[in-house]
Amino acid sequence: MTTTLDIIRTTLSEVANADFSSITPATDIANDLDLDSILFVHFLLALEEKVPGLEFNQETLSEVSFTTIGTLVTHVDNVTASMAA
């Protein structure tokens, strides 16, 4: 079964054209991933395409919205769980 973390790893790798297979929930998005703000938004838009029902508000979206990969996983899981309910 593919986990949310797996989807995030794959999407990051595709968007940034780099290997992100070793990221963990503790990975700090702003300090550890070396993504500029444009690439980060591209990543989130690509993630929306991969996760049915996931939608980020582009007006309020930034790297500070999610401090770690774990907070992003939690957000995605919460959105998908609410869609299933």
N, CA, C and O of each residue as an XYZ file, in Angstrom:
340
protein
N       0.840     -1.189      0.000
C       0.000      0.000      0.000
C       0.882      1.249      0.000
O       1.854      1.339      0.749
N       0.531      2.189     -0.837
C       1.275      3.436     -0.919
C       0.820      4.373      0.191
O      -0.374      4.617      0.362
N       1.777      4.892      0.938
C       1.468      5.813      2.020
C       1.536      7.255      1.523
O       2.059      7.532      0.444
N       1.007      8.149      2.319
C       1.093      9.573      1.994
C       2.548     10.003      1.904
O       2.907     10.789      1.027
N       3.387      9.501      2.793
C       4.813      9.844      2.745
C       5.430      9.372      1.438
O       6.246     10.086      0.855
N       5.060      8.186      0.965
C       5.565      7.695     -0.322
C       5.146      8.608     -1.469
O       5.945      8.908     -2.356
N       3.899      9.045     -1.447
C       3.398      9.944     -2.494
C       4.163     11.266     -2.461
O       4.518     11.806     -3.508
N       4.413     11.780     -1.273
C       5.171     13.026     -1.136
C       6.597     12.846     -1.641
O       7.112     13.702     -2.361
N       7.234     11.747     -1.272
C       8.607     11.486     -1.748
C       8.653     11.443     -3.270
O       9.508     12.074     -3.892
N       7.729     10.696     -3.864
C       7.701     10.550     -5.315
C       7.431     11.885     -5.999
O       8.091     12.231     -6.979
N       6.473     12.622     -5.487
C       6.114     13.906     -6.088
C       7.260     14.904     -5.982
O       7.566     15.602     -6.949
N       7.891     14.977     -4.827
C       9.058     15.860     -4.669
C      10.157     15.494     -5.647
O      10.752     16.367     -6.279
N      10.425     14.212     -5.769
C      11.486     13.754     -6.666
C      11.180     14.128     -8.114
O      12.068     14.557     -8.851
N       9.919     13.964     -8.518
C       9.529     14.299     -9.890
C       9.611     15.794    -10.157
O      10.121     16.213    -11.196
N       9.113     16.600     -9.228
C       9.067     18.049     -9.438
C      10.463     18.669     -9.379
O      10.801     19.525    -10.196
N      11.260     18.241     -8.423
C      12.586     18.837     -8.234
C      13.668     18.127     -9.039
O      14.814     18.576     -9.076
N      13.307     17.020     -9.685
C      14.267     16.244    -10.460
C      15.480     15.871     -9.608
O      16.628     16.034    -10.019
N      15.186     15.363     -8.407
C      16.221     14.961     -7.456
C      15.689     13.780     -6.648
O      14.501     13.461     -6.700
N      16.574     13.146     -5.912
C      16.180     11.992     -5.108
C      15.782     12.433     -3.702
O      16.614     12.916     -2.934
N      14.515     12.264     -3.376
C      14.009     12.590     -2.058
C      13.511     11.340     -1.337
O      12.665     11.434     -0.448
N      14.026     10.180     -1.709
C      13.560      8.924     -1.126
C      13.910      8.788      0.355
O      13.319      7.963      1.051
N      14.844      9.567      0.836
C      15.277      9.428      2.226
C      14.603     10.415      3.181
O      14.916     10.425      4.371
N      13.687     11.241      2.681
C      13.035     12.178      3.603
C      12.180     11.423      4.606
O      11.669     10.341      4.321
N      12.036     12.007      5.775
C      11.255     11.416      6.861
C      10.236     12.444      7.337
O      10.288     13.599      6.915
N       9.319     12.050      8.201
C       8.388     13.037      8.750
C       9.091     14.193      9.471
O       8.534     15.288      9.562
N      10.282     13.970      9.975
C      11.018     15.013     10.688
C      11.759     15.976      9.762
O      12.309     16.973     10.230
N      11.784     15.698      8.465
C      12.485     16.568      7.520
C      11.872     17.960      7.539
O      10.665     18.123      7.362
N      12.718     18.963      7.756
C      12.287     20.358      7.794
C      12.167     20.859      6.348
O      13.144     20.862      5.600
N      10.983     21.272      5.978
C      10.740     21.665      4.591
C      11.572     22.878      4.190
O      12.197     22.871      3.129
N      11.588     23.897      5.003
C      12.297     25.134      4.653
C      13.812     24.967      4.667
O      14.507     25.528      3.820
N      14.328     24.200      5.623
C      15.775     24.137      5.798
C      16.445     22.914      5.177
O      17.630     22.968      4.848
N      15.722     21.829      5.012
C      16.352     20.592      4.550
C      16.143     20.283      3.069
O      16.928     19.535      2.485
N      15.113     20.835      2.457
C      14.781     20.436      1.085
C      15.378     21.319      0.004
O      15.439     20.908     -1.154
N      15.814     22.505      0.345
C      16.428     23.420     -0.620
C      15.508     23.690     -1.814
O      15.939     23.640     -2.966
N      14.240     23.977     -1.522
C      13.272     24.327     -2.559
C      12.997     25.819     -2.485
O      12.756     26.357     -1.405
N      13.031     26.493     -3.638
C      12.611     27.890     -3.608
C      11.080     27.928     -3.593
O      10.426     26.900     -3.766
N      10.525     29.099     -3.390
C       9.073     29.204     -3.216
C       8.307     28.761     -4.465
O       7.228     28.180     -4.348
N       8.836     29.022     -5.628
C       8.164     28.620     -6.864
C       8.151     27.100     -6.993
O       7.124     26.516     -7.338
N       9.266     26.467     -6.722
C       9.338     25.010     -6.796
C       8.447     24.372     -5.734
O       7.838     23.330     -5.976
N       8.371     24.994     -4.562
C       7.498     24.480     -3.507
C       6.037     24.514     -3.947
O       5.300     23.555     -3.718
N       5.616     25.598     -4.568
C       4.236     25.695     -5.053
C       3.993     24.669     -6.160
O       2.934     24.042     -6.196
N       4.957     24.490     -7.058
C       4.827     23.461     -8.101
C       4.678     22.077     -7.482
O       3.895     21.256     -7.959
N       5.430     21.823     -6.422
C       5.328     20.549     -5.722
C       3.927     20.356     -5.160
O       3.335     19.289     -5.326
N       3.389     21.380     -4.494
C       2.062     21.251     -3.903
C       0.979     21.087     -4.969
O       0.022     20.340     -4.766
N       1.121     21.770     -6.093
C       0.159     21.609     -7.181
C       0.227     20.199     -7.763
O      -0.804     19.610     -8.089
N       1.428     19.665     -7.893
C       1.586     18.289     -8.373
C       0.997     17.305     -7.372
O       0.406     16.295     -7.755
N       1.162     17.605     -6.088
C       0.591     16.753     -5.042
C      -0.934     16.760     -5.118
O      -1.570     15.727     -4.911
N      -1.519     17.917     -5.413
C      -2.970     17.991     -5.590
C      -3.446     17.050     -6.699
O      -4.499     16.422     -6.586
N      -2.663     16.962     -7.762
C      -3.028     16.093     -8.881
C      -2.966     14.616     -8.505
O      -3.709     13.806     -9.059
N      -2.105     14.267     -7.589
C      -1.921     12.867     -7.207
C      -2.869     12.407     -6.106
O      -3.124     11.210     -5.966
N      -3.389     13.342     -5.330
C      -4.241     12.982     -4.199
C      -5.649     13.516     -4.458
O      -5.880     14.721     -4.360
N      -6.584     12.637     -4.785
C      -7.952     13.087     -5.062
C      -8.551     13.858     -3.880
O      -8.477     13.422     -2.731
N      -9.143     15.009     -4.193
C      -9.791     15.823     -3.170
C      -8.878     16.806     -2.467
O      -9.354     17.669     -1.730
N      -7.568     16.694     -2.682
C      -6.624     17.598     -2.020
C      -6.576     18.917     -2.776
O      -6.427     18.944     -3.998
N      -6.704     20.011     -2.031
C      -6.620     21.333     -2.629
C      -5.993     22.291     -1.626
O      -6.430     22.385     -0.479
N      -4.961     23.001     -2.079
C      -4.284     23.992     -1.244
C      -4.750     25.381     -1.655
O      -4.963     25.643     -2.839
N      -4.909     26.264     -0.689
C      -5.277     27.646     -0.969
C      -4.025     28.398     -1.404
O      -3.134     28.647     -0.593
N      -3.959     28.754     -2.669
C      -2.764     29.396     -3.213
C      -2.545     30.802     -2.672
O      -1.429     31.318     -2.726
N      -3.593     31.428     -2.151
C      -3.465     32.773     -1.597
C      -2.703     32.784     -0.274
O      -2.010     33.752      0.039
N      -2.830     31.716      0.495
C      -2.217     31.685      1.822
C      -1.104     30.647      1.928
O      -0.604     30.378      3.020
N      -0.726     30.078      0.820
C       0.223     28.977      0.807
C       1.665     29.464      0.817
O       2.028     30.374      0.071
N       2.482     28.854      1.664
C       3.917     29.129      1.682
C       4.610     27.998      2.417
O       3.960     27.106      2.961
N       5.938     28.042      2.430
C       6.703     27.020      3.123
C       6.370     26.978      4.612
O       6.477     25.926      5.241
N       5.968     28.116      5.178
C       5.672     28.152      6.610
C       4.324     27.513      6.941
O       4.016     27.283      8.111
N       3.521     27.227      5.914
C       2.259     26.530      6.157
C       2.500     25.133      6.709
O       1.694     24.608      7.478
N       3.607     24.545      6.313
C       3.989     23.207      6.759
C       5.458     23.270      7.137
O       6.307     23.521      6.281
N       5.766     23.048      8.395
C       7.155     23.170      8.830
C       7.971     21.920      8.545
O       9.162     22.000      8.245
N       7.329     20.772      8.639
C       8.031     19.518      8.381
C       7.216     18.671      7.414
O       6.042     18.942      7.162
N       7.853     17.654      6.887
C       7.139     16.700      6.038
C       6.014     16.050      6.849
O       4.946     15.767      6.307
N       6.245     15.816      8.120
C       5.227     15.221      8.974
C       3.974     16.070      9.074
O       2.869     15.527      9.076
N       4.112     17.401      9.159
C       2.931     18.262      9.224
C       2.184     18.243      7.895
O       0.957     18.340      7.867
N       2.916     18.119      6.805
C       2.278     18.012      5.494
C       1.542     16.678      5.363
O       0.419     16.638      4.862
N       2.167     15.587      5.811
C       1.517     14.273      5.797
C       0.219     14.320      6.604
O      -0.814     13.824      6.156
N       0.278     14.914      7.785
C      -0.907     15.017      8.632
C      -2.011     15.795      7.935
O      -3.174     15.393      7.971
N      -1.654     16.908      7.301
C      -2.646     17.708      6.594
C      -3.300     16.901      5.471
O      -4.524     16.877      5.347
N      -2.480     16.244      4.660
C      -3.013     15.458      3.537
C      -3.900     14.331      4.052
O      -4.977     14.088      3.509
N      -3.451     13.644      5.097
C      -4.243     12.557      5.668
C      -5.569     13.060      6.223
O      -6.596     12.399      6.067
N      -5.556     14.222      6.869
C      -6.787     14.794      7.420
C      -7.777     15.165      6.317
O      -8.980     14.939      6.445
N      -7.251     15.740      5.227
C      -8.122     16.123      4.102
C      -8.719     14.877      3.468
O      -9.919     14.839      3.199
N      -7.911     13.868      3.227
C      -8.426     12.668      2.574
C      -9.392     11.916      3.488
O     -10.351     11.312      3.010
N      -9.148     11.949      4.793
C     -10.073     11.295      5.734
C     -11.407     12.024      5.761
O     -12.455     11.381      5.835
N     -11.392     13.339      5.704
C     -12.646     14.090      5.725
C     -13.416     13.898      4.426
O     -14.645     13.974      4.418
N     -12.718     13.653      3.343
C     -13.381     13.402      2.060
C     -14.059     12.034      2.076
O     -15.091     11.838      1.433
N     -13.475     11.093      2.811
C     -14.017      9.728      2.866
C     -15.208      9.635      3.814
O     -16.025      8.719      3.711
N     -15.299     10.591      4.738
C     -16.378     10.532      5.755
C     -17.713     10.955      5.189
O     -18.713     10.961      5.906
